[in-house]
Amino acid sequence: MELSGFSRSQLREINEGRRAGLDVSIYAKEEFTVMHMEQIRLGLMDGLPMERYADPAYDWFQMQEIRIGMKEGIAYERYAKPEIPYEKMRQMRKGLEAGMDFTPYLHLEAGILRQMRKAAQAGVDIERYIDAGYDEEQLEQIRTALQKGLQIDPYLTKELRGVVIQEICKGLEAGLDVSAYANPQFGWQQMRELRYGLENRIDIKPYNNPYFSWQQMQEIRLGLEAGMDVSRYARLMYTANDMKKMRLEQEQQIRGAYGDDEDDDRPQYVPPGQPMDDEKEDAGEEPEGGSLIHITFGANDMKAYIVYSKRMKGCTRKDIFEALQKQGVVKGIIEENVNRILTDTLRERASVLIAEGKQPQKGADGWYEYFFRTEIDRAPKQMPDGSLDYQNIDWYEVVKKDQKVAYYHDAEQGAAGWTVRGRELPGIRGKEKRRISGTGYRLMPDGKTYVSRMNGRIELNGNQLLITKVFIFDEVTMATGNVNVDGSVHVKGNVGSNAIIKATGDIIVDGYVESAHLDCKENVFLRQGTNAAETGGTIKAGKNVVGKFFELTNVHAGGDIRANSCMECELYAEGQIIISGGSLIGGRAYAAQGLAAQNVGNRTGVPTYIKLGAGGESSEQWEGIDRQARSVEKEIVMYQETYNEMKRKYPQEEWSTVPILVKLEGAIYEKEEELKELRQKIDDIRMAQERLDAAAVISGRLYERVTIEIDDRRWESKFMTNVKIRNTDDGIVVC
C-alpha cells in the first residue's frame, strides 16, 4: 500500500491498525482525517461493521456516535445519516439507550432534545413548553422546577431568560412570595438581591425598584440587614460606591453609639493631666465672664463632666444646674455627684462625672422555635464489657402530616437611648434569621409557621429542614418482595435471605439481616446485625454503616463502619472502621482514615488483612481519571496536528470560514477544558490522600497472621497488646 501521501499522525493510526491485525484499507485513505481513522479503527477493533460508514461525508464526531451506538446494540441506523449533526445524533443515541425514540423530533435543536430526554427520565412532561417556544436554557430550569414540584407556571413568560427563571425557582423552593420580584423588568442579579432580602426577612420595599442596579440594591439590602436607616442613601442619585461609603459611615456611627465610651463604673475623678474620656471630643465652652463652672463632654455627648477648680468654692446647687442648662445638659444628671462637688474637698482640675446618657439597646434577634428534637444522640451507650448497645437508640424523629414543626419569632425593636443633651438615640432592631430551606414542609400564610406535608422523618441540618418519607415494614423477605423507595426504610422485624432493599434515605432494621442486599444513599443502621453465611450479602451506604455485628458480609460505607464484632467480612470505609468491645477476625478491611478495634485476629491465627490510608477506591478513581486525562492529552495532540496540517491547505484569510478548521478549533478548546477539569480532580484526590494520617489502634489483643498495609507499606503482626501502628517516613512504626 502506498503511504507517501499521509501525515505522520495518519501513519500512526494506520500502523496501530496493522499491529492489531485490522484491514486498514478500510480507512487508509487520504480523505480521512486522523480523527476519522481513529473512530474507524476503534470500531474495527471491537468487531463492528464500520466499513458501512467509512465515508468522509460523516465528520469524526458523527462516526463516534455511530460507533458507540453499534457497540451498545441500539438502533443506530435511525440516526446514522450524514445530514444529522452529531449533537442530535448524541441525543438520539442516549434517548435510544433509555428507550426513547426522538426520530419524530429531529426538527428540534439538540439542546431541546437533551431536555426532552432528561425530563422523560425524570418522569416529567415538558412538551407543552417546547410547543410554546421556550429555548434550551429556559427548558432546563422549567424541567428542574417540575421535578421539584414547584408551581412555576404563573411566573413564566418567554421573555425570561433561564437564569431569571432559576432565581424564581430558588425563591419558590424557599417558600418566598416571589411575586415581589418575578418581574421581567428585573435582571437575574437584581432578582437575586431581592430574594436575599426576602430570605433574610427584611422589608425589600426601599430597593424594589428596577431602576436600581443590582450593586445599589446590594448596598441597600446590607444596610437593612444591619438595622440601619437606609433612607439616607437609598436614592437613585447615589452610585453604588457612594451608597457603600454612606453605609459604612452610618455603621461606624452606630458602633460608636453602642460603646465608644464604655466606662460603666462611672469614675468620678480623673487625676490632673490624664486624658478625660477619649480626650473629650467636645470640651464645651470656656467659662464666660469669669464663670466658676467649666463643663466638658465625652464622645457623642454620652457623658458630661464638671472640671473642679478652687474658684468653685462657695458655688451653690443653683449655680451648677444653671451652668448645666446653659450647656444643654438636660438628662441623666447624677445627683450624688452634684452633692460631692458641694460638700467634698476636691483636687484642682479633678473631673467629676455630672451627667450620663443612656446607650440605645439592641433588640432580641429573630429565632426559630422547633417542635421536635433537633439533635438526636445516635451514639450507642457503652456496656460494661466495652461493647456498645445498638438496641436502644433513637435513630430518627418522626412527624405526622400537618403537624406544626417550627415557628419563627420576629426580631424585636431595642429600647431607645438618649444623650445628656437630650438627643434621642433610636433603639436598634435585632437581626432577623435567614429563612430555613429544605423539603417536605409548607410555610403557612403568616410566613412564620412551618407544618409537615407528610408522615415521615424530620431532621434539622444547619439551616435545612428536611422531612422525608419513611416506609415501615414488619419484615422484608422474598415472599413480601423487594423494596425500592424514594425515602427511608424502617424494618421492624427481620430481613430474609436474598431480599433487596434500596432507598434514597436511610435503612434501619430492628431485627436480624440474613444474606440480603441493602443499598442506600444515607446511613444503614442495624440494631442487631447480619450473617450472610448462606449465599453472601452486601451492605452499601453513602454515609455510615452501623450494626451490632457483621459476619461473612460485604460492607461498603462512604463514611464509617461501626460494630461490636466483624468476622470474615469484606469491609470498605472512606472514613474509619471502629470495632468496640469485640474482635475483627478474618476477611479484608480497608479504611481510608484508620481503624480502631478491641481485638484483631484470633488465637487460631485466621488470616486477617487490613489496608489503611491512601488506596482502595480512591486510588482506583485516581488511576481511572489519570488514564482518561492521558487519553484526552493524546486527542488534543492529534487534533492540533490535524489542525496545523489543514491550515496549510488554505490561505490564512479563509481560516475562519473553513468548516473543518472551525470545528477543530472548537474540539481543541473543549478537550483542553476537559483536561483542566480532569487534572483538577487528580489534584483534589492527591491532596485528600496526602492529608490522611491513618493508623491502626488496637486497645486489646493483636494476634499473629494479621497483615496491615498503610500507604503501600506492609507489616506482619506478632502477638502483642495495646498497640498503635502507623506509617512514618522511616517505615511502619509500632507503639
C-alpha positions in Angstrom: 0.0 0.0 0.0 1.4 3.4 -1.0 1.6 5.6 2.1 3.6 8.6 0.8 0.6 11.0 0.9 -0.3 10.5 4.6 0.7 12.8 7.5 2.7 11.4 10.5 -0.5 11.3 12.6 -2.4 9.4 9.9 0.5 7.0 9.6 0.4 6.3 13.4 -3.3 5.3 13.1 -2.6 3.1 10.1 0.3 1.4 11.9 -1.8 0.9 15.1 -4.4 -0.9 12.9 -1.8 -3.1 11.3 -0.4 -4.1 14.7 -3.9 -5.1 15.7 -4.3 -7.2 12.6 -7.1 -5.0 11.1 -7.9 -4.4 7.4 -6.5 -0.9 7.4 -7.5 -0.4 3.7 -11.0 0.5 5.1 -9.7 3.8 6.5 -6.2 4.2 5.0 -7.4 6.9 2.7 -6.1 10.4 2.4 -9.6 12.0 2.5 -10.0 10.7 6.1 -8.5 12.9 8.9 -6.7 11.2 11.7 -9.8 11.5 13.9 -11.9 9.7 11.2 -9.2 7.0 11.1 -9.2 6.6 14.9 -13.0 6.1 15.1 -13.0 3.5 12.3 -10.0 1.7 13.9 -11.7 1.6 17.3 -14.8 0.2 15.8 -13.0 -2.5 13.8 -11.1 -3.5 17.0 -14.5 -4.1 18.6 -15.6 -6.2 15.7 -18.1 -3.6 14.5 -19.1 -3.2 10.8 -17.5 0.3 10.5 -16.9 -0.2 6.8 -20.6 0.7 6.2 -19.9 4.2 7.5 -16.3 4.7 6.3 -17.4 7.7 4.4 -15.8 11.2 4.7 -19.4 12.6 4.4 -19.5 12.0 8.2 -17.4 14.0 10.5 -15.4 12.2 13.1 -17.9 13.1 15.9 -20.7 11.6 13.9 -18.6 8.4 13.4 -18.0 8.3 17.1 -21.8 8.4 17.8 -22.4 5.7 15.2 -19.6 3.5 16.7 -20.9 3.9 20.3 -24.4 3.1 19.1 -23.2 -0.1 17.4 -21.3 -1.1 20.5 -24.4 -0.5 22.7 -26.5 -2.6 20.4 -29.2 0.1 19.8 -31.0 1.0 16.6 -28.2 3.3 15.5 -29.4 3.2 11.9 -32.1 5.7 12.9 -29.6 8.5 13.2 -26.6 7.2 11.1 -27.2 9.8 8.4 -24.7 12.5 7.3 -27.3 15.2 7.4 -28.0 14.8 11.1 -25.5 16.8 13.1 -23.5 14.9 15.7 -25.1 16.8 18.6 -28.5 15.5 17.5 -27.0 12.0 16.9 -25.8 12.1 20.5 -29.2 12.9 22.0 -30.8 10.3 19.7 -28.3 7.7 20.9 -28.8 8.5 24.6 -32.5 8.5 24.0 -32.5 5.1 22.4 -30.3 3.8 25.3 -33.1 5.0 27.6 -35.9 3.5 25.5 -36.9 6.7 23.7 -37.0 7.4 20.0 -36.5 11.0 19.0 -36.9 10.4 15.3 -40.2 12.4 15.1 -38.4 15.4 16.8 -35.4 15.8 14.6 -36.6 19.2 13.6 -35.8 20.4 17.2 -32.4 21.6 18.3 -30.0 19.2 20.0 -30.3 21.1 23.3 -34.1 20.8 23.4 -33.8 17.1 22.6 -31.4 16.9 25.6 -34.0 18.4 27.9 -36.7 16.2 26.5 -34.6 13.1 27.3 -33.8 14.3 30.9 -37.4 15.2 31.5 -38.7 11.8 30.3 -36.1 10.1 32.5 -37.2 12.1 35.5 -40.9 11.4 34.8 -42.0 15.0 34.0 -43.6 16.3 30.8 -42.2 19.5 29.2 -43.7 19.0 25.7 -46.2 21.9 26.1 -43.3 24.2 27.0 -41.4 23.1 23.9 -44.5 23.7 21.8 -44.7 27.2 23.3 -41.2 28.0 22.0 -39.1 28.0 25.2 -35.4 27.5 24.4 -32.9 25.0 26.0 -31.8 27.3 28.8 -35.3 28.0 29.8 -36.4 24.4 29.5 -33.6 23.2 31.8 -34.9 25.5 34.6 -38.6 24.5 33.9 -37.7 20.8 34.0 -35.8 21.2 37.2 -38.7 23.1 38.8 -41.2 20.4 37.7 -39.0 17.7 39.1 -39.1 19.6 42.5 -42.8 20.1 42.3 -42.6 23.9 42.1 -45.6 25.8 40.7 -43.6 27.8 38.1 -46.3 28.4 35.5 -47.8 31.6 37.0 -44.5 33.3 36.6 -43.4 32.1 33.2 -43.0 34.2 30.1 -40.8 33.6 27.1 -39.1 37.0 27.8 -37.5 35.5 31.0 -34.0 34.0 30.5 -33.1 30.8 32.0 -31.0 32.4 34.8 -34.0 34.6 35.7 -36.3 31.5 35.9 -33.7 29.9 38.1 -34.0 32.9 40.6 -37.8 32.5 40.7 -37.4 28.7 41.3 -34.9 29.3 44.2 -37.5 31.7 45.8 -40.3 29.2 45.3 -38.2 26.4 46.8 -37.5 28.6 49.9 -41.2 29.3 50.3 -40.9 33.0 49.4 -43.6 35.3 47.8 -41.7 35.5 44.5 -44.4 37.8 43.1 -42.4 40.6 44.8 -39.6 40.2 42.2 -40.9 37.9 39.4 -41.0 40.9 37.1 -39.4 40.9 33.6 -38.1 44.4 34.3 -35.6 42.9 36.7 -32.4 41.2 35.7 -31.4 38.0 37.4 -28.9 39.7 39.7 -31.5 42.3 40.8 -33.9 39.3 41.5 -31.1 37.7 43.5 -30.7 40.7 45.7 -34.5 40.9 46.3 -34.5 37.1 47.0 -31.7 37.5 49.5 -33.7 40.2 51.3 -36.8 38.1 51.5 -34.8 35.1 52.7 -33.3 37.4 55.5 -36.8 38.7 56.4 -36.2 42.4 55.7 -38.6 44.8 54.0 -37.4 45.0 50.4 -39.6 48.0 49.5 -36.8 50.5 49.8 -34.9 48.8 46.9 -37.7 47.0 45.0 -37.1 49.3 42.0 -35.9 48.2 38.6 -34.0 51.5 38.2 -31.6 50.5 40.9 -28.6 48.5 39.7 -28.0 45.2 41.5 -24.9 46.7 43.1 -27.1 49.6 44.5 -29.7 47.0 45.6 -26.9 45.1 47.4 -25.8 48.2 49.4 -29.4 49.0 50.4 -30.0 45.4 51.4 -26.9 45.2 53.5 -27.9 48.3 55.3 -31.4 47.0 56.0 -30.0 43.7 57.3 -27.8 45.7 59.7 -30.8 47.6 61.0 -29.8 51.0 59.5 -31.9 53.9 58.3 -31.3 53.4 54.6 -33.4 56.4 53.6 -30.3 58.5 53.9 -28.7 56.9 50.9 -31.4 54.7 49.1 -31.7 57.1 46.3 -31.1 56.8 42.6 -28.8 59.8 42.6 -26.2 57.9 44.5 -23.9 55.4 42.9 -23.3 52.0 44.5 -19.8 53.3 45.7 -21.5 56.4 47.2 -24.0 54.1 49.0 -21.3 51.9 50.3 -19.4 54.8 51.7 -22.5 56.2 53.4 -23.5 52.8 54.7 -20.1 52.2 56.3 -20.1 55.7 57.8 -23.5 55.0 59.4 -22.3 51.6 60.6 -19.4 53.4 62.3 -21.8 55.8 64.0 -24.0 53.0 65.2 -20.9 51.2 66.6 -19.9 54.4 68.3 -23.3 54.9 69.8 -23.0 51.4 71.3 -19.8 51.6 73.0 -17.1 54.2 72.2 -17.5 55.2 75.8 -17.6 52.0 77.8 -16.8 53.5 81.2 -19.6 51.6 83.1 -18.1 52.2 86.6 -18.7 56.0 86.3 -15.4 57.1 87.8 -15.9 60.5 89.5 -12.4 61.7 89.4 -9.6 61.8 86.9 -6.1 62.8 88.1 -4.7 66.1 86.7 -3.0 65.7 83.4 -4.8 62.4 82.5 -6.9 62.4 79.2 -10.5 62.6 80.1 -12.8 60.1 78.4 -11.5 59.7 74.9 -9.8 63.0 75.0 -13.2 64.7 75.5 -14.0 65.4 71.9 -16.3 68.4 72.9 -14.7 70.5 75.6 -17.8 72.7 75.9 -17.3 76.4 76.2 -14.8 78.2 78.4 -16.5 79.8 81.4 -17.9 83.2 80.3 -17.5 86.3 82.3 -15.5 84.6 85.0 -18.0 81.8 85.4 -16.9 79.4 88.1 -18.1 76.2 86.4 -16.4 74.6 83.4 -18.2 71.7 81.7 -16.7 69.1 79.2 -18.3 66.4 77.3 -17.5 62.8 76.3 -17.7 61.3 72.9 -21.2 61.5 71.3 -22.4 63.6 74.3 -22.9 60.5 76.3 -21.2 62.0 79.3 -20.7 65.4 80.9 -18.1 66.4 83.4 -17.5 69.4 85.6 -13.8 70.2 85.9 -13.3 71.3 89.5 -11.3 74.4 90.3 -10.7 76.4 93.5 -12.8 79.2 92.1 -15.9 76.9 92.6 -15.7 77.1 96.3 -18.9 78.7 97.6 -20.9 77.8 94.4 -24.4 76.7 95.0 -26.6 73.9 93.7 -28.5 76.5 91.6 -25.2 77.6 90.1 -24.4 74.1 88.9 -27.8 73.5 87.4 -27.8 76.8 85.6 -24.4 76.0 84.2 -25.6 72.6 83.0 -28.7 74.1 81.5 -26.7 76.7 79.7 -24.6 73.9 78.1 -27.8 72.0 77.2 -27.3 69.2 79.7 -30.9 68.2 80.5 -30.9 64.4 81.1 -29.0 61.9 83.2 -27.8 64.3 85.9 -26.2 62.4 88.7 -27.5 64.0 91.9 -24.9 62.2 94.1 -22.0 63.8 92.2 -23.7 67.2 92.4 -23.6 66.8 96.2 -20.0 65.7 96.1 -19.0 68.9 94.4 -20.8 70.9 97.0 -19.5 69.0 100.0 -16.3 67.2 99.3 -12.8 68.6 99.1 -11.6 68.0 95.6 -8.2 68.4 93.9 -7.6 71.2 91.4 -8.7 70.0 87.8 -10.5 66.9 89.2 -13.0 65.8 86.6 -16.4 64.9 88.1 -18.9 62.9 86.1 -22.0 65.0 86.4 -24.4 63.5 83.8 -24.5 60.3 81.8 -26.7 59.3 78.8 -28.3 56.0 78.1 -27.0 53.8 75.4 -29.5 52.6 72.8 -30.3 48.9 73.2 -30.3 46.3 70.5 -33.5 44.1 70.5 -33.5 40.4 70.6 -32.6 38.7 67.3 -35.2 36.6 65.5 -35.3 32.9 66.4 -36.9 29.6 65.4 -38.9 27.6 67.9 -38.8 23.9 66.9 -41.4 21.3 68.0 -39.3 18.3 67.6 -35.9 17.1 68.8 -33.4 18.9 66.6 -30.5 16.9 67.9 -30.7 13.1 68.3 -27.8 11.4 70.0 -27.2 8.4 67.8 -24.1 7.3 69.8 -24.8 3.9 71.4 -24.3 3.5 75.1 -21.1 1.7 76.2 -21.7 -1.5 78.1 -19.6 -2.8 81.0 -17.7 -5.2 78.7 -16.7 -2.4 76.3 -19.3 -3.3 73.7 -21.9 -0.8 72.5 -25.7 -1.1 72.9 -27.2 -0.7 69.5 -30.6 -1.9 70.6 -31.8 1.2 72.5 -31.0 4.0 70.1 -33.5 6.5 68.6 -32.3 6.7 65.0 -34.6 9.4 63.9 -37.5 11.7 64.9 -41.0 11.1 63.3 -43.6 13.7 62.5 -47.2 13.4 61.1 -48.8 15.2 58.2 -50.0 18.7 59.0 -48.0 18.7 62.3 -46.6 22.1 63.3 -42.8 21.6 63.3 -41.4 25.1 63.6 -42.4 28.7 64.3 -40.4 31.8 63.6 -40.3 34.6 66.2 -39.6 38.0 64.7 -36.7 40.1 65.8 -37.6 42.8 68.4 -37.0 46.5 68.4 -34.4 47.6 71.0 -35.1 50.3 73.7 -34.2 53.9 72.7 -31.4 55.8 74.4 -30.5 59.4 74.8 -27.6 61.8 75.2 -27.0 64.1 78.2 -28.1 67.0 75.9 -31.5 65.2 75.3 -31.0 63.9 71.8 -32.9 60.6 71.3 -30.9 57.6 70.1 -33.3 55.1 68.5 -33.1 51.5 69.5 -31.6 49.0 67.1 -33.8 46.2 65.9 -32.5 42.7 66.3 -31.3 40.8 63.3 -33.7 38.6 61.5 -32.8 35.0 61.0 -32.5 33.7 57.4 -35.4 31.7 56.2 -34.9 28.0 56.6 -34.8 25.9 53.4 -35.4 22.2 52.8 -38.1 19.8 51.7 -41.2 18.1 53.0 -42.8 21.1 54.7 -45.0 24.0 53.8 -44.9 27.6 55.0 -48.2 28.9 56.2 -49.6 32.3 55.0 -48.3 34.0 58.2 -44.8 33.4 56.8 -43.7 32.0 60.2 -45.4 28.7 60.8 -44.0 25.5 59.2 -46.0 22.3 59.0 -45.2 18.9 57.7 -46.5 17.8 54.3 -46.3 14.2 55.1 -45.9 11.5 57.7 -42.1 11.0 57.8 -38.8 11.5 59.3 -37.6 15.0 60.2 -34.2 16.4 60.8 -32.5 19.8 61.0 -29.2 20.1 59.2 -27.8 23.5 59.7 -30.3 25.9 58.0 -32.1 23.0 56.2 -35.3 21.4 57.5 -35.7 18.0 55.9 -38.8 15.9 56.1 -38.6 12.7 54.1 -40.8 9.7 53.7 -40.2 6.7 55.9 -41.6 3.4 54.6 -42.2 1.0 57.5 -42.3 -2.8 57.0 -42.9 -5.6 59.5 -40.3 -7.6 57.7 -38.8 -7.9 54.2 -38.4 -11.4 52.6 -38.6 -13.0 49.2 -42.3 -13.6 50.0 -43.0 -9.9 50.7 -41.0 -8.8 47.7 -38.1 -6.4 47.2 -38.1 -2.7 48.3 -37.0 0.2 46.2 -38.2 3.6 47.5 -37.5 7.3 47.4 -37.1 7.9 51.1 -36.0 5.9 54.2 -36.9 2.3 55.1 -37.6 1.1 58.6 -38.0 -2.7 59.0 -39.4 -3.6 62.4 -38.5 -7.3 62.1 -36.0 -9.3 60.1 -34.7 -9.1 56.5 -34.6 -12.5 54.9 -32.1 -14.2 52.6 -31.8 -12.7 49.0 -34.1 -9.8 49.9 -33.2 -6.5 48.3 -33.8 -3.1 49.9 -32.8 0.1 48.1 -33.5 3.6 49.4 -32.5 7.2 48.8 -32.6 7.8 52.6 -31.6 5.6 55.5 -32.2 1.9 56.0 -33.0 0.9 59.6 -33.5 -2.7 60.6 -34.6 -3.6 64.1 -34.2 -7.4 63.7 -31.6 -9.6 62.0 -30.4 -9.4 58.5 -29.6 -12.7 56.6 -28.0 -12.9 53.2 -29.7 -9.8 51.9 -28.6 -6.8 49.9 -29.1 -3.3 51.4 -28.2 -0.2 49.4 -28.9 3.4 50.3 -27.6 6.9 49.8 -27.6 7.8 53.5 -26.9 5.5 56.5 -27.6 1.9 57.3 -28.5 1.2 61.0 -28.8 -2.4 62.2 -30.0 -2.8 65.8 -28.8 -6.4 65.7 -26.5 -7.5 62.8 -26.1 -9.6 59.8 -24.9 -13.1 59.0 -24.6 -13.7 55.2 -23.2 -17.2 55.5 -25.9 -18.8 53.4 -25.5 -17.1 50.0 -23.5 -13.9 50.8 -24.9 -10.5 51.4 -24.0 -6.9 50.7 -24.5 -3.6 52.6 -23.8 -0.3 50.8 -24.3 3.2 52.2 -23.4 6.6 51.0 -22.6 7.6 54.6 -22.2 5.3 57.6 -22.9 1.6 58.3 -23.6 0.8 62.0 -24.6 -2.6 63.4 -24.1 -4.9 66.3 -22.2 -7.5 64.3 -21.3 -8.4 60.7 -20.4 -11.9 59.6 -19.4 -13.0 56.0 -20.8 -9.8 54.6 -19.5 -7.3 52.1 -19.9 -3.9 53.7 -19.2 -0.6 51.8 -19.5 2.8 53.5 -18.9 6.3 52.2 -18.3 7.2 55.9 -17.5 5.0 58.9 -18.2 1.3 59.7 -19.0 0.7 63.3 -19.8 -2.6 65.0 -19.1 -4.7 68.1 -17.6 -7.5 66.0 -16.8 -8.5 62.4 -15.9 -12.0 61.2 -14.8 -12.9 57.7 -16.1 -9.8 56.1 -15.1 -7.6 53.2 -15.1 -4.1 54.7 -14.5 -0.8 52.9 -14.8 2.6 54.6 -13.9 6.0 53.2 -13.9 7.0 56.9 -12.9 4.8 59.8 -13.6 1.2 60.9 -14.4 1.1 64.6 -14.8 -2.3 66.4 -16.0 -1.8 70.0 -15.8 -4.4 72.7 -15.3 -7.4 70.3 -13.0 -8.5 67.5 -12.2 -8.1 63.9 -11.4 -11.6 62.7 -10.5 -12.7 59.2 -11.5 -11.2 55.9 -10.3 -7.9 54.4 -10.8 -4.4 55.7 -9.9 -1.1 54.1 -10.3 2.2 56.0 -9.1 5.5 54.5 -8.9 7.3 57.9 -7.8 4.5 60.2 -9.0 1.6 62.3 -9.8 1.3 66.0 -10.6 -2.1 67.5 -10.6 -4.0 70.7 -9.1 -7.2 69.3 -7.8 -8.1 65.8 -7.4 -11.7 64.7 -7.8 -14.8 67.0 -5.8 -17.5 68.7 -6.1 -19.9 65.8 -4.4 -17.4 63.5 -7.2 -16.8 61.0 -5.6 -14.6 58.3 -6.8 -11.0 58.5 -5.8 -8.3 56.1 -6.1 -4.6 56.8 -5.3 -1.7 54.5 -5.3 1.9 55.7 -4.7 5.3 54.2 -4.4 6.1 50.5 -5.6 3.3 48.3 -8.7 1.4 47.8 -11.4 3.0 45.6 -9.6 6.4 45.9 -6.5 5.1 44.2 -8.6 3.3 41.6 -10.5 6.5 41.0 -7.3 8.4 40.7 -5.9 5.9 38.2 -9.1 5.9 36.1 -9.1 9.7 35.9 -5.4 9.7 35.1 -5.9 7.2 32.3 -8.8 9.4 31.0 -6.5 12.5 31.2 -3.8 10.8 29.2 -6.3 9.8 26.6 -7.6 13.4 26.3 -4.0 14.7 26.0 -3.5 12.3 23.1 -6.6 13.6 21.5 -5.5 17.2 21.8 -2.2 16.4 20.2 -4.0 14.6 17.4 -6.5 17.4 16.9 -3.7 20.0 16.9 -1.6 18.2 14.4 -4.6 17.8 12.1 -5.5 21.5 12.6 -2.0 22.6 11.6 -2.0 20.3 8.6 -5.4 21.6 7.4 -4.3 25.3 7.9 -1.5 24.7 5.4 -4.1 23.8 2.7 -6.0 27.1 2.9 -5.0 30.8 2.7 -4.9 32.5 6.2 -7.7 34.8 5.3 -10.0 31.8 4.8 -9.2 30.0 8.1 -12.2 31.5 10.0 -14.6 30.3 7.3 -13.4 26.8 6.6 -15.9 24.5 8.4 -13.4 21.8 9.4 -11.0 24.3 10.8 -13.7 25.9 12.9 -14.8 22.5 14.1 -11.3 21.6 15.0 -10.8 24.8 16.9 -14.0 24.1 18.9 -12.9 20.5 19.5 -9.4 21.6 20.8 -11.0 24.1 23.1 -13.4 21.6 24.6 -10.7 19.0 25.1 -8.4 21.5 26.8 -11.2 22.4 29.2 -12.0 18.7 29.8 -8.3 18.2 30.5 -8.2 21.1 33.0 -11.2 19.5 34.9 -9.6 16.1 35.0 -6.3 17.5 36.2 -8.1 19.4 39.0 -9.9 16.1 40.0 -6.5 14.4 40.1 -5.0 17.2 42.3 -8.1 17.1 44.6 -7.7 13.3 45.1 -4.0 13.6 45.7 -4.4 16.3 48.3 -7.1 14.3 50.1 -4.8 11.3 50.2 -1.9 13.4 51.5 -4.0 14.7 54.3 -4.7 11.1 55.5 -2.6 10.0 58.5 -4.3 6.7 59.1 -3.3 4.4 61.9 -4.5 1.2 63.5 -5.2 1.4 67.2 -5.8 -2.0 69.0 -6.7 -1.5 72.6 -6.8 -5.2 73.4 -5.1 -8.1 71.7 -3.4 -8.2 68.3 -2.8 -11.8 67.2 -0.5 -13.3 64.6 -1.2 -13.6 60.9 -2.7 -10.1 60.7 -1.3 -8.2 57.7 -1.5 -4.4 58.0 -0.7 -2.3 55.0 -0.5 1.5 55.3 0.1 3.6 52.2 1.6 0.7 50.4 3.9 -0.4 53.2 3.2 -3.8 54.7 3.7 -5.1 58.2 3.1 -8.7 59.5 1.9 -9.0 63.1 3.1 -10.9 66.1 1.1 -11.3 69.3 1.0 -8.1 71.3 -1.4 -6.0 73.3 -2.4 -2.3 73.4 -0.6 -1.1 70.3 -0.8 1.7 67.7 0.5 1.1 64.3 1.2 4.0 61.9 3.3 4.8 58.9 6.3 7.3 59.1 9.0 8.4 56.7 11.2 5.7 58.2 8.6 2.9 57.7 5.7 1.4 59.7 6.2 2.1 63.5 4.5 0.1 66.3 4.0 2.0 69.5 
